[in-house]
Amino acid sequence: MLDADFFRRWMTAAAAAVDREAERLTALDSPIGDADHGSNLQRGFAAVVAALEKEAPATPGAVLQLAGRQLISTVGGASGPLYGTLLRRTGKTLGTDAAEVGEERLREALRAGVAAVATLGGAAPGDKTMLDALVPAVDALGESFAAAADAAERGAEATTPLRARKGRASYLGERSVGHRDPGATSAALLVAALAEAADV
């Protein structure tokens, strides 16, 4: 069973991963976006960690809802609302009463979170967005956390030859082909952080 400490570890690991990879994320964003993806997420996840240290929510759902609110309020561009929606909807689906949740319950909640992201962004797998990492990750979560992380990374890598159909990159048309999507890459980092939290 997964408790609030597990979800705090996940958010802390995600913040560390974003911090480590911020320059790479911004470099990926430079040719097809606003060149601020790494710095925006770095600021957002730092705010998440600070908020969790200050408030220490007692349930998994409360941890994720707080994290989602922080991302929405501190991250500019599209990534704040998208990542904030992912975490808030996942947390809301888990509920704020359960002190522990099982892995299958987390998978169902994440599926609801990913669906909310798809609705908000109007995107689908294959559109060269974070969904290309998140959808296969949730599908693989039934196998293991490590399998989910592998699936997310493969999904992110597979965005390179795609033409962007949503988001800022879609304005470039054919010129978006050949660039790995920064949103899918950061989503893969989030899933890798989940596997890292489970491995402790």
SVG drawing of the C-alpha trace seen along z (x, -y; Angstrom):
<svg xmlns="http://www.w3.org/2000/svg" viewBox="-12 -32 33 39">
<polyline fill="none" stroke="black" stroke-width="0.4" points="0.0,0.0 1.1,-3.5 0.9,-6.2 1.3,-10.0 5.1,-9.6 5.3,-7.7 3.6,-10.5 5.8,-13.1 8.9,-11.0 7.5,-11.0 7.1,-14.8 10.6,-15.3 12.1,-12.9 10.3,-14.6 11.6,-18.0 15.2,-16.6 14.8,-15.1 13.5,-18.4 16.3,-20.3 18.8,-17.9 17.4,-18.0 16.1,-21.6 18.8,-22.7 18.0,-19.7 14.3,-20.3 14.8,-24.0 17.2,-22.9 14.5,-20.6 11.9,-23.4 14.1,-25.9 13.6,-24.9 9.8,-24.1 8.6,-26.1 9.4,-29.1 12.7,-27.8 11.3,-28.0 10.0,-24.5 12.9,-23.5 13.0,-26.7 9.2,-26.8 9.0,-23.3 12.0,-23.8 10.3,-26.8 7.0,-24.9 8.4,-21.7 10.5,-23.7 7.3,-25.4 5.7,-22.0 8.5,-20.7 8.4,-23.9 4.6,-23.6 4.7,-20.0 7.4,-20.7 5.3,-23.5 1.9,-21.7 2.6,-17.9 -0.8,-16.7 -1.8,-13.4 -3.2,-11.5 -2.1,-10.6 -4.9,-12.4 -4.2,-15.6 -0.5,-15.5 -1.3,-15.4 -4.0,-18.0 -1.7,-20.4 1.1,-19.7 -1.3,-20.3 -2.5,-23.6 1.1,-24.8 2.0,-24.0 -1.0,-25.8 -0.2,-28.9 3.6,-29.0 4.3,-27.6 3.8,-29.8 2.8,-28.7 0.8,-25.6 2.8,-23.2 1.5,-24.5 -2.2,-24.0 -1.5,-20.6 0.7,-19.2 -1.4,-20.8 -4.5,-19.2 -2.8,-15.8 -1.9,-15.8 -5.1,-17.5 -7.4,-15.1 -5.3,-12.1 -5.5,-13.3 -9.2,-14.1 -9.9,-10.6 -7.9,-9.0 -9.9,-11.2 -8.6,-13.0 -9.8,-10.5 -7.8,-7.3 -4.5,-7.2 -3.2,-4.5 -4.0,-3.4 -3.2,-0.3 -1.2,-0.3 -4.3,0.6 -6.2,-2.4 -3.3,-4.6 -3.3,-3.4 -7.1,-4.1 -6.6,-7.6 -3.7,-8.3 -5.8,-7.2 -8.4,-9.8 -5.7,-12.4 -4.3,-11.7 -7.9,-11.8 -8.3,-15.3 -5.0,-16.4 -6.3,-15.1 -9.5,-17.0 -7.8,-20.2 -5.3,-20.2 -7.5,-18.7 -4.8,-16.2 -4.4,-12.5 -1.5,-10.1 0.4,-10.7 0.0,-14.5 3.6,-14.9 2.6,-16.0 3.1,-14.7 0.3,-12.2 2.7,-10.2 4.6,-9.4 1.7,-9.3 -0.7,-7.0 1.7,-4.1 3.0,-4.6 -0.4,-4.2 -1.0,-1.1 2.2,0.4 1.6,-0.5 -0.4,2.7 2.9,4.6 5.2,2.6 6.5,-1.0 9.7,-0.2 7.7,0.9 5.7,-2.3 9.0,-4.3 10.4,-2.4 7.1,-2.8 7.1,-6.6 10.7,-6.9 10.0,-4.9 6.9,-7.0 8.9,-10.3 11.6,-9.1 9.0,-8.1 7.8,-11.7 11.0,-12.7 9.8,-11.7 6.2,-13.0 4.7,-16.2 3.2,-18.2 -0.5,-18.6 -1.1,-20.4 0.5,-23.1 3.1,-25.7 5.1,-23.3 2.1,-22.7 2.6,-26.2 5.9,-25.0 4.2,-22.3 6.7,-20.0 9.6,-21.8 8.5,-20.2 9.5,-16.8 12.9,-15.6 12.6,-17.2 11.9,-15.2 8.9,-16.7 9.9,-18.5 6.5,-17.8 6.7,-14.1 10.3,-14.2 9.3,-15.9 6.4,-13.5 8.8,-10.6 10.8,-12.2 7.7,-12.4 7.0,-8.7 10.7,-7.8 10.4,-9.7 7.4,-7.5 9.4,-4.4 12.3,-5.8 9.9,-6.5 8.6,-3.0 12.1,-1.6 13.1,-3.2"/>
</svg>
